[in-house]
Amino acid sequence: MININIVGKSILAPMAGITGYPFRKIALKYGADFCFTEMISAIGFLHNDKTTLELTEAGKDIKKTGIQLFGSSPEILAQAAKKAEGIGFKVIDINMGCPVKKVVKTGAGSAILKDTKEFSLIVKAVRQAIKDSIFTIKVRSGFDDNSINFIEIGKTAESFGVDAVFFHPRTRSLMFGGIADHSLTKKLKDVVTIPVYASGDIFTVDDAIKIKSSTGVDGVMFARGAIGKPWIFTEYLDANSPPTKKDLIGIKLKTDIIIELMEEMNLFYGKERGHKLIRPHLYSFLRGFRGSKGLRCEVNNAQNEKEIVNILKMITDEGEFV
Ligand SMILES: Cc1cc2nc3c(=O)[nH]c(=O)nc-3n(C[C@H](O)[C@H](O)[C@H](O)COP(=O)(O)O)c2cc1C
């Protein structure tokens, strides 16, 4: 049996449209202990559809990459989990947190939290389907304010042999609004013996340190906090191992890393798609500079990679980081 420790202490969270192979590769290179694919349709995965195959690409990083599956049928999720194990994924996660209507109305994502009977059937089936791989679930605190049931979910998961829980302490109704209430994370951590990892509003290294120490979780997941800032993992590593080298990640290195990410994306997706998919990273990166709105327009108007690189190099030399 593989040890849960392989996921480490700082993890790149699954993010649809963001955590494709190029971004995962860069996050791992710059300090993430582990990363996840975005949520993958269990049915699509079983049918080998083209989009799904691209989303599950992990190259030689497969040992540090978990696959996240979504679906509502225990049998299909179990078959997909078995297939993922066969391919070589060491960690298989089931999405039980996605709040998006299109997903929820099929009974998948956070809808699974509504029906604890269905939840039990899913975890039982997936657990039975995989032999050696780690089996995790990623959940929210409940479906809505009237059905906050993460304690029951956590305990049931533990009793059925789930190896760890990734916990985002918001209900489905909150979507991404309000704040992630990590006092709930502590409550969950206190009642289960399996590892619990925190997700939610971890935008900076300080957020991660505070949440880790106030909840006692086994590790943290960076999500929006890593978009356009993959060095957040290096900073987190450094913050945990004094003397701190934090200041070494200067603006020049940051710009180089963003350019490296852009190159990886162009290589993997082709220039046209790469040009589109790099945008959330660029917008997030530029937000750190004075005059970021204007810079965002400039990037939007850029016709190709070379023009973007020129803008990035210009701000590295002349820009003011705020
Ligand atoms: C663009 C985007 C896509 C996401 N896609 C997924 C997903 O595919 N699977 C999942 O479990 N969570 C997904 N999430 C949720 C994140 O993994 C994370 O739990 C959430 O953003 C809270 O963390 P944060 O507040 O630090 O961003 C997504 C979040 C964002 C912003």
Ligand as a Chemical Component Dictionary entry (heavy atoms), coordinates in Angstrom:
data_LIG
# 
_chem_comp.id                   LIG 
_chem_comp.type                 NON-POLYMER 
_chem_comp.pdbx_formal_charge   0 
_chem_comp.three_letter_code    LIG 
# 
loop_
_chem_comp_atom.comp_id 
_chem_comp_atom.atom_id 
_chem_comp_atom.alt_atom_id 
_chem_comp_atom.type_symbol 
_chem_comp_atom.charge 
_chem_comp_atom.model_Cartn_x 
_chem_comp_atom.model_Cartn_y 
_chem_comp_atom.model_Cartn_z 
_chem_comp_atom.pdbx_ordinal 
LIG C1  C1  C 0 -10.981 28.121 -11.773 1  
LIG C2  C2  C 0 -11.225 27.099 -10.694 2  
LIG C3  C3  C 0 -11.464 25.782 -11.058 3  
LIG C4  C4  C 0 -11.675 24.808 -10.073 4  
LIG N1  N1  N 0 -11.833 23.517 -10.443 5  
LIG C5  C5  C 0 -11.899 22.549 -9.494  6  
LIG C6  C6  C 0 -11.912 21.171 -9.847  7  
LIG O1  O1  O 0 -11.825 20.794 -11.026 8  
LIG N2  N2  N 0 -12.010 20.261 -8.840  9  
LIG C7  C7  C 0 -12.091 20.637 -7.507  10 
LIG O2  O2  O 0 -12.166 19.783 -6.627  11 
LIG N3  N3  N 0 -12.052 21.934 -7.158  12 
LIG C8  C8  C 0 -11.944 22.888 -8.103  13 
LIG N4  N4  N 0 -11.830 24.193 -7.738  14 
LIG C9  C9  C 0 -11.817 24.527 -6.287  15 
LIG C10 C10 C 0 -10.374 24.613 -5.774  16 
LIG O3  O3  O 0 -9.699  23.387 -5.869  17 
LIG C11 C11 C 0 -10.353 25.090 -4.320  18 
LIG O4  O4  O 0 -10.936 24.118 -3.479  19 
LIG C12 C12 C 0 -11.096 26.407 -4.126  20 
LIG O5  O5  O 0 -10.724 27.335 -5.135  21 
LIG C13 C13 C 0 -10.811 27.019 -2.765  22 
LIG O6  O6  O 0 -9.476  27.377 -2.656  23 
LIG P1  P1  P 0 -8.984  28.922 -2.816  24 
LIG O7  O7  O 0 -10.011 29.761 -2.085  25 
LIG O8  O8  O 0 -7.638  28.934 -2.140  26 
LIG O9  O9  O 0 -8.957  29.238 -4.249  27 
LIG C14 C14 C 0 -11.655 25.178 -8.699  28 
LIG C15 C15 C 0 -11.440 26.506 -8.361  29 
LIG C16 C16 C 0 -11.214 27.459 -9.325  30 
LIG C17 C17 C 0 -10.946 28.879 -8.903  31 
# 
loop_
_chem_comp_bond.comp_id 
_chem_comp_bond.atom_id_1 
_chem_comp_bond.atom_id_2 
_chem_comp_bond.value_order 
_chem_comp_bond.pdbx_ordinal 
LIG C1  C2  SING 1  
LIG C2  C3  SING 2  
LIG C2  C16 DOUB 3  
LIG C3  C4  DOUB 4  
LIG C4  N1  SING 5  
LIG C4  C14 SING 6  
LIG N1  C5  DOUB 7  
LIG C5  C6  SING 8  
LIG C5  C8  SING 9  
LIG C6  O1  DOUB 10 
LIG C6  N2  SING 11 
LIG N2  C7  SING 12 
LIG C7  O2  DOUB 13 
LIG C7  N3  SING 14 
LIG N3  C8  DOUB 15 
LIG C8  N4  SING 16 
LIG N4  C9  SING 17 
LIG N4  C14 SING 18 
LIG C9  C10 SING 19 
LIG C10 O3  SING 20 
LIG C10 C11 SING 21 
LIG C11 O4  SING 22 
LIG C11 C12 SING 23 
LIG C12 O5  SING 24 
LIG C12 C13 SING 25 
LIG C13 O6  SING 26 
LIG O6  P1  SING 27 
LIG P1  O7  DOUB 28 
LIG P1  O8  SING 29 
LIG P1  O9  SING 30 
LIG C14 C15 DOUB 31 
LIG C15 C16 SING 32 
LIG C16 C17 SING 33 
# 
